[in-house]
Amino acid sequence: MSQQTIDFTLNGVPTRVSVPVQMSALEMIRNVAGLTGTKYGCGEGECGACTILVDDKSVAACLQFAIDCDGRSLTTIEGLAGDARAQ
């Protein structure tokens, strides 16, 4: 399984992680970063449970690859709540 190191800002915190190239942004946020406020719902981008902000635009994290977050700014529900590292 091929891995790639990516750098991005997560809730205002510079972050570097190594992820499998096929991993979704949702899986990265929950399983790698440990932020569990973003939820898996329908897996099709319809329900909104996995919504995050990427460069201040609403995105379904279940449909975006983690590697596409490289160089971007991500905001999760924890970031909106004001506790960037809340778990």
Phi, psi and omega per residue, in radians:
M1 nan 2.141 -3.090
S2 -1.343 2.359 3.129
Q3 -1.968 2.668 3.057
Q4 -2.431 2.413 3.074
T5 -1.558 2.284 3.127
I6 -2.228 2.647 3.088
D7 -2.101 2.329 3.120
F8 -2.759 3.012 3.070
T9 -1.841 2.182 -3.126
L10 -2.026 1.922 -3.114
N11 0.948 0.700 3.098
G12 1.490 -0.016 -3.094
V13 -1.895 2.104 3.072
P14 -1.025 2.312 -3.014
T15 -2.362 2.422 3.044
R16 -2.269 2.221 3.117
V17 -2.440 2.769 3.012
S18 -1.929 2.177 -3.056
V19 -2.308 2.666 2.992
P20 -1.101 2.491 -3.063
V21 -1.097 -0.401 -3.127
Q22 -1.638 0.010 -3.114
M23 -1.219 2.439 3.085
S24 -1.407 2.785 3.060
A25 -1.064 -0.620 3.104
L26 -1.056 -0.851 3.128
E27 -1.085 -0.695 3.133
M28 -1.104 -0.815 -3.116
I29 -1.086 -0.785 -3.084
R30 -1.364 -0.852 -2.960
N31 -1.614 -0.464 -3.137
V32 -1.729 -0.872 -3.125
A33 -1.429 -0.335 3.086
G34 1.352 0.318 3.103
L35 -1.698 1.947 -2.975
T36 -1.777 0.137 3.110
G37 -1.206 -0.544 3.087
T38 -1.389 2.168 -2.988
K39 -1.930 2.698 2.956
Y40 -1.510 2.258 3.114
G41 -2.111 -1.629 -3.038
C42 -1.581 -0.390 -3.092
G43 1.312 0.137 -3.111
E44 -2.152 0.071 3.118
G45 1.347 0.268 -3.080
E46 -1.728 -0.569 -2.957
C47 -1.489 -0.460 3.131
G48 1.583 -0.058 -3.104
A49 -1.105 -0.476 -3.074
C50 -1.799 0.251 -3.059
T51 -1.113 2.294 3.017
I52 -2.307 2.960 3.008
L53 -1.817 2.243 3.045
V54 -2.059 2.000 -3.034
D55 0.892 0.761 3.091
D56 1.169 0.307 3.061
K57 -2.041 2.399 -3.123
S58 -1.178 2.254 -3.089
V59 -2.418 2.491 2.999
A60 -1.427 1.909 -3.056
A61 -1.122 -0.415 -3.137
C62 -1.242 -0.332 -3.098
L63 -1.794 -0.111 -3.108
Q64 -1.819 2.359 3.059
F65 -1.270 2.492 3.101
A66 -1.011 -0.687 -3.107
I67 -1.133 -0.371 3.080
D68 -1.322 -0.089 3.086
C69 -1.520 -0.127 -3.114
D70 -0.990 2.195 3.114
G71 1.384 0.097 -3.068
R72 -1.843 3.010 3.073
S73 -1.960 2.113 -3.126
L74 -1.936 2.410 3.047
T75 -2.230 2.179 3.107
T76 -1.805 3.139 3.100
I77 -1.041 -0.585 3.095
E78 -1.105 -0.681 3.115
G79 -1.183 -0.659 3.098
L80 -1.188 -0.537 3.136
A81 -1.354 -0.183 3.107
G82 1.645 -0.040 3.128
D83 -2.025 1.529 -2.972
A84 -1.008 -0.546 -3.059
R85 -1.928 0.274 -3.139
A86 -1.053 2.505 3.137
Q87 -2.167 nan nan
